[in-house]
Amino acid sequence: MTLVAILSGAGISTDSGIPDYRGPQGVWRKDPEAEKLVTYEYYMSDPEIRRRSWQMRRTGPALSAKPNAAHVAVAEFERTPGVSLRVLTQNVDGLHQLAGMPPRKVLELHGSARSVVCVRCHARSSMADALARVEAGEDDPACEKCGGVLKSATVMFGENLDPVVLGEALGISKACEVFIAVGTSLQVQPAASLAGVAAEHGARLIVVNAEPTPYDELAEEVVREPIGTALPALLKRLG
């Protein structure tokens, strides 16, 4: 059984209508102020930032997006005989699971935009329920259990990754025989370092990304073609 790890970043979801962050049309390049909406310190200290964040979630494309050809190709590859696949994703959109990847085989390094969590009592509930409250007129809905501040169950700037999830991802990166980094700038740590860990432990590193990454020189193969066609072709070849 060959253990294959796929680290996916924002670039795999752009064909689904979700813009990336650092690319030429990226969210941060178009609106540097938008970064404050997902920065923990600003979010917790400024009710106006929270109100804007809820409106961004309400109108943003993440929850209505559908999986694209790349997500589908990954889910199909998971069913390849002789292959054990794990997806380590920096994305919070849940599209790998919607495409058919078993949830237990997807590690969401930066959390999920499909849930909300209370920062005080840590109660979790669905994003859809929270957004329904926003639609009904609550501009900054509080936790219904304790009245604490609600946030998306994603890792904001200024927050640490879940150590359990990160530990599992490190273990997979050390053990895999093939590591494919797709649609990620490999600049956001600690997720980006997983590519280096895999290469150091003998994995065949393949980078599929439009822009150069800091780990290209470690890669056995670098693919600059559009992900929607390049990744399905690569996985078909590997399968």
Secondary structure, DSSP 8 states (H G I E B T S, - for coil): -EEEEEEE-GGGTGGGT---SSSTT-HHHH-GGGGGGGBHHHHHH-HHHHHHHHHHHHHSSTTT----HHHHHHHHHTTSTTEEEEEEE---S-HHHHTT--GGGEEETTEEEEEEEETTT--EEEHHHHHHHHHTT-SS-B-TTT--BEEEEE--BTS---HHHHHHHHHHHHH-SEEEEES--S-STTTTHHHHHHHHTT-EEEEE-SS--TTGGG-SEEE-S-HHHHHHHHHHHH-
